[in-house]
């Protein structure tokens, strides 16, 4: 999981935005509209990043088709120390 987190959050051009999204999800679950407002990105951009995060098992979502809510996956929460290292490095 550590490798997946590093690659997804720090190893690509979109990593910093995905890291910002994950940081917001740390405090409470949110839907794509809320995240777009919170991180000041276009809705479609946020949706793309959510798809990447979910495809890599970094986040999970509710099964609702409308207003789907996202939160960190159990695996990500178990490796949160790595997430913090990555976020600290990105924020510097």
N, C-alpha and C positions, 0 to 999 in steps of 0.2 A: 504493500500500500504506500510506503514511503516514496518509492519510485514514481508511482502514479501521481501522487500529490505534487512532487517536484516538477514532473513533466507538465502537468495540467496547470499549475499555478505559476511556475517560474520559467518553464522551458519553451514557451511559445510567446508570440507577440501579444496574444490576447490574455495571457496569464495574469497580468496585473488587474485587469477588469474582473476576471473570474475570482481573484483573491478578494477584491473589494466586495463582490457579491457574497462570497462565503463569509466574510467578516460581518456583513449585515445579517445573514442567516444565523450566525452564532447567537445573537441576542434574542431572536424570536423568528418563528416561521413567517414567511411572506409569500405573496403571489407575484407574478411577473410585473404587473402594473406598479405595485408598491416598490419593488426593487428598482424599476426604471426611474421612478421619482427619487428614491433614496441615493442612488449612485449617479444620477444625472446622465443617463444614457438613453438612447432610443429603445423603445419597447422591443423592436425586432432584434436589436443587438443583444439585449438582455436575454431574450428567448434563445438565441444562438448559444450564448454562454451557458445558460441553464441546461440546454441539451448536451453540450460537451461535458459539463460537470456530472450530469445524470448518467450519461453513457459510460463514464469512467468510474461510476460508483462513489463519487465524492458527495453527492447529495441524493436525496430521495424525494418523492412527491406523493401527494394524496392522489387518490384515484378519480377525483372529480374532473369532469371534462371542462367545466367552466369555473374559473377562479381557483385553479390548481394551486396548492400551497406547497412550498419547497422548504426543506430543512436538511441540515447535515446528516449524512448516513451514519449508522452505528459504527461502521468501520472508520469513518473519518473522525468521529468523536473519540474512538479508542486511540487514534494517532494524532490527537490534537496538539501534542507537543511539537510534532513535525510541522503542522500547519502554522503554529506560532513562530517557529524558526523561519519559515518561508515568508510569512507576512512581515516579520521584522526586517528581513533582508530586502524585500521589495520596497518597504516604506522608507528605507534609508536613502 
